[in-house]
Amino acid sequence: MELIHLPPQALRLGQVLDYSIYDAEGKLLLARGQVLRNSPLGQTLMLQGGWVQPHETKDYQRAVAHQADTLMHQGATLGAIANARPAGFRAERDSKPTVSNLAAWADLQLRAHALLREPRAEDFLQRFDLVLQELQTRLLNQSDETLLLLIFEAGQGFEHYSARHGLLTLALADQCARQLGWADDLRQVLAQAALSMNIAISTLQDRLASQSDKPGEMHRRELAAHGDRGAELLRALGVQDSLWLQVVRLHHEAGPGPLSSRSMPDQMARVLCRADIYGARLSPRRSRKALSAAAAARAVYLDELGQPDEVGAALIKAIGLYPPGSLVRLASGEVGIVHKRGHSANEPVVASLLGKSGAPWSEPVTRDTRLAAQAISASLAPHELKLHVNLGKLVRP
């Protein structure tokens, strides 16, 4: 567990804590939601401050954002920004060995692959919940970083396609549902349905992604029926939530039109349908190349009738026209990867990978696309970047 020192001036007696406070060794002193009272402990904290988890305190997040913005305008590398700490805060990690972020990410993908390819009734729900909760925690605490990993890796190949696509669809659907203002309980069911919607065809999806030929008639029938078969399989694996099962059953049947006139299962199925299409456009098959993020956005912004799509518009507003993990060319001629969402859908923060001459930087350099000289001039498909991208330089250790 990473802890940062919260200075005394960030505390006041009588406040309801929106974060938990620990001592320097990681022992919990006050839980989130408690009141900081005028007690011996409260007085000590008012004099010395306390220790909190970075993602829980808004003061720290605002300070990080301010310093990152300052460093970005100074042309600092991503490494310098990642290692910086706001004034007044001290960082301390416990002495226990930790698994690297990328290693943990690879493990999550492998567990998702095994879960969908080899579901077992005796432990399916337990394994499912662990994978789901881990991704949801990442989306809550590191949403841009998680989207970067999912979207960039989606464009790099078709290994473990079904599991990676399920995780990506979950993330996209979650961000879309937040944009639509859905309550937590509805977003939870949506996430469950997203991760499990293709469970009946996971093996087939992986096989089709790696073959050059189009699906035969038997495979097309199997694909057409996979919503019903998936719901039946999930019920056999122990899923009893009727809304979850309905959404899985309907996720390829929810057609165009406004959401307000639909039942909730059909609304959720429509969100999954559009997130599914967007994610599929970003992913290559052996038979075709992946599209750029802008091209994928166009595919979901207009519905099957060529009209603006409510869900597609909400998805693009939520993740941006150029979402984290997508590739872009800047007005300067540099090429980079979108690192974070920005103030608007078309003005993200970009990590420049190639300079104007086409030579790679030794370290990614941040670019603010709000500036005319650094504005995005084109959205690039994954195969257009002829460079191995070191993700370790783009995400936290």
Secondary structure by P-SEA (a helix, b strand, c coil): cbbbbbccccccccccccbbbbcccccccccccccccccaaaaaaaaccccccccccaaaaaaaaaaaaaaaaacccaaaaaacccccbbbbbcccccccaaaaaaaaaaaaaaaaaccccccaaaaaaaaaaaaaaaaaccaaaaaaaaaaaaaccccaaaaaaaaaaaaaaaaaaaaacccaaaaaaaaaaaaccccccaaaaaaaaaccccccaaaaaaaaaaaaaaaaaaaaaccccaaaaaaaaccccccccccccccaaaaaaaaaaaaaaaaaaacccccbbbbcaaaaaaaccccccccccaaaaaaaaacccccccccccccccbbbccccccccccccccccccccccccccbbbbbcccccccccccccccccccccccccccccc
